[in-house]
Amino acid sequence: MDALQRTTYDIGGLRYPQPFKIRRLGHFGFNVADLQGGIDFYSKLLGFRITDTRDFSKVPGREEMAKRLVDPRIVFMSHNSDHHAFLLAHKSLGAIFGDDAVSRDITVNQITWQVGTMDEVFAAADYFRGKQVEIRRVGRDMPGSNWHTYIRDPDGHTVELYYGMEQIGWDGRSKPEAMYYRAFREQPELPQISEEQEVRDAVAKGIDINAGNTIQDRSSEEYVVAGVRLPRPFKVTNIGPMSLFVADVDASEAFYTETMGFVRTEAVTYRGHRCVFLRNGGEHHSLSLFPKALRGELGLNPDTSVASMGVQVGSYRQLRDAVSFLKKNGVRQSDAIPSELYPGVDYAAHFLDPAGHCLMLYYYMERVGWDGKPRPAAERRKVGKEWPESLEPMSDSYADPAFMGPLG
């Protein structure tokens, strides 16, 4: 079909094949057997701040469901001003919500992609219905206040498109529970009032808008990171890419490119397996897809479809210091994932969380320019076993969006 004959959608005056345009990976979550162990690891060691805890046993209408949970809490965490960039829940929650409906190795409770407007969120819901994509729910969640459409990908992973994440400012307070009356469990009518009007309405109702949870990190600030005293010798500045083991790489690639609008940056063949790297912005990739057969060959955790989750720190020096810090604190390092499976990243270290999820710590990701072409593999930095004290910059070093600090 000629490109001009294809159905396209107007997004702010630009025409796209989908009625939405993904801007970035916004947040993700894991379901784990030991919730407290996960909280300690991600908050105390990696520095994610707890912004809110939602106890289902205290949520109206969820009391019976909470009785079937080993632990009824969902813990919301963030590394930036977003209300949450990461969620933790007990693995029993995944079973109740059907996250394991397709495959019992699904331990990621959501993979959430940010779009630019509310129109896109709900236009996406209609678009997915027309394509017979399973919709899990549409509406607005609290806490976090983000408007959303949830679907499943071909392997059963819960995928969310969202707009309007609550922001936590200098005072470190989240939105109070008394303002949760603006949640929606069904697709709302548009237009909706602004966030500013919501606050004015809450004040008019007599709600104490300063009564929300206060985020705190009570660890001693014993490290100096680029001129700032912090509890750790590094600062997480970004999350992603997400790397998944899937049943059929071609089918998953088709879903994420044709239905979701991702762009394939490159594909590699490793040990005879085709592996695909997809992006939705200027980064080399924000999502990678590997065949499940490769998981066993690499000796990775058979109980999760997550191959790795990227955690970016602020600099090469911070990466070196983070590796030393995590080793000192007894976190298990892994060399299971070879460099061929994270193209566009040079120096990286992989560690396992208490549930066995592999985390890729890195400081740099290649940027894809205006012509949409990645750097040729032969021109990428060669990484040896010995990491030098400092590096020569690449042409796109420190080309990521600046972290909208402060660091702590």
N, C-alpha and C positions, 0 to 999 in steps of 0.2 A: 504494500500500500504506500502511495506517495506520502511523504511527510506532511504535506499541506492538507491531506485528507484525514489525517488522524484526529481523534478527539483531543482537544487541548482545553486547558482551564486557565482563566485569568487570575493571577495572584499578584495583586498590587500593580496591575498594568503589564505584567510579563506573562507569557503563555507557557505552561508546562504540561507534560503528559498526565500528571496527577493534579488533583485540586489542592495540593499541599506541597510544601518544600521543606524537607528536614534540614535544620540548621546545625544540629550537634547532638551528641549523646548527652542527655541531661542527667539521668540517674539510673541506677540498677539496684537489685537486691538479691540477697542469698537467703535460702531456707537452710537452717543448720540444726544439728542434733543437740548441741550445747550452746544455747543462746547467750548465756553469761560469758562463756569462753570467747565467743565471737565479739561480744561487746568490749571485753577487755582488750582483745587483740587490736581491733580497728580503732578504738578510742585511745587507749593508753600507748600503744606502740606506733600506729600509723598516724594518729593525731586527728582523726575525724571527730568532730564535736557533736555531741548528742543534742539535738535541737528539740525533740519531742519524743514521748513514749505514749503509744496508744494501747490501752488495756481493753481488749474486747469484752471482758467480763463486766466492764462498766459502760459499755456503749449500748444505748437503748436499741432493742431489737436484735442484739447479737449475743445475748446471755446464753442461750441454748447452744449456739455454735461454740462459744468460749469453753463450755464444759467438755467438749471433745478435743480441745487443744492441750497439749502437754504444758505449754507456756502460752498464755493468752496475749502476750505483748508483741507489738511491732515497734521497733526502735528506729527512729529517723536520725540520720547523721549527715553532716555536711563538712566540706573542706573550704567552702567559699560562702558567699552571701545567700545562695539558694537555700530555702528551708531544708531541703534534703538533696543530697547527691547519691545517697546510699541508704538502703534499708536492710534490717536484719529481722528475721522471724524464725520461729521454730519450724522444723520440717513438717510437723503435723498440719500446719496451716496450708501448705502446698497440697496436701491430700484432700483437705476439706474444700478448697477452692478449685480443685481439679487440675492443678498444675502438672500432675503426673498422669493425666488422662491418656496421653499418647505414649509417653516414655517415662519410666520410673527413675531415670537418671537426670531428670530436670530438677535442678536445685536452685536455679536462678528464678526468683519469683516475678521479676519483670525486667525488661530491657526497654528503656524509655527515651524517646527521641523528641527533641523540641522543635516545634514549628513556630512561625512568626506571628500568627494571629489566631483569634478565636474562630473566625470564619473557617479557617483551614481545618481546625479540629473537627468541626461538625460536618463540613463538606466531606471530609474523609470518611465519616461514618456512613453517609449515603453512598459514597463511592465504593466502600468495601461491601456494603449490602448488595450493590449491583454486580459485584464480582464473586458473590457467594463466599466471601471470606468470613470465617466465624468471628462474630463480635461478642466479646465477653461483657463489656458494659460501656456506657456512655454517660457522661455527666461531669461532676466536679467532686473531687475528694477533699476531705479534711482529715488531718492537718496537711498543710502545704498549699491549699487553695487552688491547685492547678486544674484547669478544665481539660477533659481528656476523652479519648476514644481508645479502648483496649481491644486487641484482636489476638489471634494465634498465628504463628508462622507454621510452615509445613511440618515441623518437628514437635509442635505443641508448646513452644516457648511463648510466654505472654509478652506481647509487644504493645507499647503504649505510645501514642502521639499526644503531646500536651502543649498547652500554652498557659502563661501567666503564673509561674511559680512564685509563691510568697517569698519576699526578700527579708532577710534579717540584718538589721543595721548595727550601728555602733554600740547600741545598748544591749545587744545580744538577746533580745526577747522575741519569742515567736508570738503568733496571733493567739489570743486567749480562746479557750474552749467555748466561751459564751458567744463567740462569733461564728460558730460552726453551723448556725442555722441557715447559712447561705450555701450549704452543700446540696448537690443534686444527684440523685440516683438514676435519673432518666435524662434523656437529651433535652436540654432547656430550649426555650424559644429565644431567638435573637431579635434585637440586641439586648444585652444585659447592662446593668449599671456598672460604672467604673469602680475600681478598687478604692479610689478616693471617696466616692459616694458611700461605699460600704462602711468606711471608717466613720464618716459623718453620721450615718444612720445608727451605727453602734453607740456612738457617744450620745445621740439623742435618746436612745433606749436606756441610758444609764449604765451601759457596760463599761467596766474598767478596762480600757484598751491596753493598760500596762500590766495586766495580770497574767500574761502568758509565761511559758517556761523560759527560764534564763539559762543560757548555755554557759558552761564553765569547764575549764580544764585546770584542775587543782595541782597538776604536776609542777614541780619546781622548775624554774627557767634556768637551767644550768648550761645551755649551749648558746653560742652566739652565731646566728645565721645571717650573713650579709648585713651586719650591723644591728640586728634585732635579737633580743634575748628570747629564746623559745625552749620548750620542754624537750625538744628533739633536735638533732642536728640537720634537719631538713624540713621542708614544707611541701605537702601535696598541693599541686597547683592545677591538676586536671585529672580526669578519669577517662578510660578508654585507651586503646581499642578493646572491644569485646571479641573474643575468639571462641567459636563454638564448634563442637563435633556434631555433625549432622548425618542423617541417614543417606541422603542423596544430594551431593554438592550441586549438581546441575539444577535440580528442582528448587533448592534453597536459593541459589543464585538468581534463578528466574523470578522467584517471588520478590526478593529484595530489590532487584533492578527494575523489573517490569511493573510490579504492583506498588512498591515502596519508593521508587525513584532513586535508589542508590546507583552509583557509577562504579564500574569495575576499573580499578587502577592497574592491577596486573594479576596474573595467575602463575603459579609455579608448580612444577612436578617434583615431589619429594618421595623417594622410595617407591616410585610408580604411582603415587597418589596425587590427584589434581587438587590443589588448594587455591582458594580465591580470596582476594583482598579488595574490599569495597569501601567507598568513601561517600560522604555527602557534603563535604566542604573542601578546604584547601589542604587538609591533612592527607598523608599518603593513604591511610585507611582508618576507618572507625569501626569496621566489622570484618572479621575474617572467618572463613568457612572451611573446615577440614572434614574429611570422611571419618566416620566412627572407627573404621578398620585401623586407622593410623593411631588411634588412642592406645590400643593394646601394644602396638609395635613400639611406641614411645615409652610404655610402662607408666602411663599417667592414670590418675584415679578413675576407675571404671564406674564409680557411683555418681559422676556428674558429667553433664554434657559440656561444661565450661572447660575449654582448653586453657585459657588464661584470661585474666582481666588486667588491663593496663592501668598503672598508677604513675602519673608523671610528677616529678619533683622539679624544683626551680632551676637547677644548674647541674653541670657535670660534677662539681665539687660536692654538692648536696647528695648526688647519687652515690658517690664513693662513701660519704659519711653515713648515708642511710644503710648501705650494705654492712658496714662495720657495726652500726648500732643494732641492727636486727640480729646479726650473728651473736653479738654480745648478750643479747636478751634471749638467746636460745631458739630463735625462729629457724625452721628448717629450710635450707636453700636447696634448689633443684637445678640440675643441668639437663633435664629431660627434653626441653624444647630447644631445638637447634636454631641458629641465626637465620637459616633459610625460611623459617616460619614466622619471622617478624621483619620482612623487608621494609626499608624506610626508617628503621631504628638502628642506631649503631650500638652504643654501649647499653646493656640491659642486664638486669639480674632478676632471677625468678625465685620467689619464696612461696611457701605453702601456709595457708591460714589453718586454724585448728580443725576445720572441717575438710581439709584436703584440697581446697580451691587454690589454683596456681595464680599468683599475682606477678605481673611483669613490671618491675620498677625501671624507669627510664627517664631521660632528661630531654631528649630530642626526637622529633619526628620530621621526616622530610616533608616539604611543602610542594604541592603540585601547582604549577603556574597556569597562566592564562590559556596555554595551548592544550591543557589537560593531559600532559605527558609526564610520567614520573622520571626521575633521574635514571639513566642507564645503569644497570647493576655493576658494570665495570668501573663506573665513576664514583661508587659509594665508598665510604671510609672502610678500610680494612681493620678489623678488630682482632687483636691477639689475646692470648690468655692473661698476659700481664697488662694491667691498666696503668697508663702513664699518669703522672701527677697533674698534667694539664694537656690540653689539645689545641691544635690550630682550628679556627672556626670554619665551618662549611659556609657556602654562599647563603644558606637559609637558616643558619644558627640564630637563635633568639628571634625567630620570625613568627613565633606563635603570638596570639593576642596576649597582651600584658596581663598578669594577674592583678585583679582590681583590689588589692590589699586593703588594710595592712596584713602582714604575714601572720600576726598573732594579736 
